Amino acid sequence: MSSLPGRIPVAEPRNEAAAIGKSVVIKGQILSREDLFVDGELEGTIELNEHRLTIGPNGKLQANVKAREVVVLGSVHGNIEAADRIDIRKDAQLVGDIKTARIVIEDGAYFKGSIDIIRTEGKAAAAAATPVTRPQQTTLPAGNTPPALNRPPERH
Amino acid sequence: MLRERLSTVSSEPPNNRAKPRNSNGLDQFFAHIKGEEGLSILDMGSASQANIDFITELGHRLSTEDFLRSVDAAFAPGDAFAQQSDIGKVEAFLRQNLDYPAGYFDGVLVWDSLEYIAPSLLAATIDRLYDIVKPSSYLLAFFRAEQRAAPVPAYSFQISGPRTLQLAGAGTRRPVEFFNNRALEKLFHRFEYVKFFLTRDQLREIIVKR
């Protein structure tokens, strides 16, 4: 079976990634300076600003997530901000809002929420062309997010 | 009789081969939002890379609901028709789904998601849609053009151009009711108008103006 170029197998944690196993339950805040693979349950927040977060097939997150790249194979209830990209695989379930530069979603994935694409080039060009005194209107105000989706939704 | 109709959602493997289809309804839908950016569009179908790419490339914000899958999950196991006729359960469902502020959306891609739900849930869903879309905005919906007792192919609607769709098979479902033009106008009676498009196949397209 061929694999797509650039795609990294994620069924198992990569050697260099920290891993939270499927029998682990965590409540709280995770800050990481390395890639992280979560195959257990987590309630709280995760921040890996310059790194990749992979939610494994057994992973269940009720958390807001901030990372460079996010790959979802399991279940997430919460908002995700991925500076580079988010990859939602076939059997994944994601309920929450997404803010990212690129998104890849496989057919069969369950996704409920909104998608904001961050256009970095456009922003830079707009900033260069816009006088400093004039407010920039390249993105919607945060207040446009539905209140129900600002918090991690309740589990069904 | 309606109850029997709701009882079947096929677990047969779907025919995933996408069929291209010209869509005048889609053409009109995008014509109404042409030249604008930063609008909020709701897609009630399952999440699709094609739709995400197309709508976000236009500079809009897309929300996805995967409405029928949420219905299937919320009103099971047991008698789905009875559960979808239970006002309490319908209200609870709408508290978890389509939960947006009034006038939030500038357009809704409903696709065929209203054909496979019981009348109580259908009426409540249309009321909710009326509330969450802005005045003068549009809904695009598909309904069967002829009455069928047997299950029909359900589709995943993928946008491949401003007036072209790819219809990928998503198993089979039984439409709960057949809606002729008059019945559709009645269904959307709170909206300003319903516009029908002639079609050569089994799917009738409508644009509904709020």
HADDOCK unambig.tbl for C-alpha pairs under 7 A between the chains (distance, minus, plus):
assign (segid A and resid 104 and name CA) (segid B and resid 49 and name CA) 6.61 0.50 0.50
assign (segid A and resid 105 and name CA) (segid B and resid 48 and name CA) 6.84 0.50 0.50
assign (segid A and resid 105 and name CA) (segid B and resid 49 and name CA) 5.63 0.50 0.50
assign (segid A and resid 107 and name CA) (segid B and resid 48 and name CA) 6.49 0.50 0.50
assign (segid A and resid 110 and name CA) (segid B and resid 47 and name CA) 6.79 0.50 0.50
assign (segid A and resid 111 and name CA) (segid B and resid 47 and name CA) 5.94 0.50 0.50
assign (segid A and resid 111 and name CA) (segid B and resid 64 and name CA) 6.67 0.50 0.50
assign (segid A and resid 111 and name CA) (segid B and resid 66 and name CA) 6.88 0.50 0.50
assign (segid A and resid 112 and name CA) (segid B and resid 64 and name CA) 5.15 0.50 0.50
assign (segid A and resid 112 and name CA) (segid B and resid 65 and name CA) 4.74 0.50 0.50
assign (segid A and resid 112 and name CA) (segid B and resid 66 and name CA) 6.43 0.50 0.50
assign (segid A and resid 113 and name CA) (segid B and resid 63 and name CA) 5.29 0.50 0.50
assign (segid A and resid 113 and name CA) (segid B and resid 64 and name CA) 5.47 0.50 0.50
assign (segid A and resid 113 and name CA) (segid B and resid 65 and name CA) 6.63 0.50 0.50
assign (segid A and resid 114 and name CA) (segid B and resid 62 and name CA) 5.50 0.50 0.50
assign (segid A and resid 114 and name CA) (segid B and resid 63 and name CA) 3.83 0.50 0.50
assign (segid A and resid 114 and name CA) (segid B and resid 64 and name CA) 6.21 0.50 0.50
assign (segid A and resid 115 and name CA) (segid B and resid 61 and name CA) 5.98 0.50 0.50
assign (segid A and resid 115 and name CA) (segid B and resid 62 and name CA) 5.32 0.50 0.50
assign (segid A and resid 115 and name CA) (segid B and resid 63 and name CA) 6.10 0.50 0.50
assign (segid A and resid 116 and name CA) (segid B and resid 61 and name CA) 5.55 0.50 0.50
assign (segid A and resid 117 and name CA) (segid B and resid 56 and name CA) 6.73 0.50 0.50
assign (segid A and resid 140 and name CA) (segid B and resid 38 and name CA) 6.69 0.50 0.50
assign (segid A and resid 146 and name CA) (segid B and resid 100 and name CA) 5.59 0.50 0.50
assign (segid A and resid 146 and name CA) (segid B and resid 101 and name CA) 6.38 0.50 0.50
assign (segid A and resid 148 and name CA) (segid B and resid 99 and name CA) 6.91 0.50 0.50
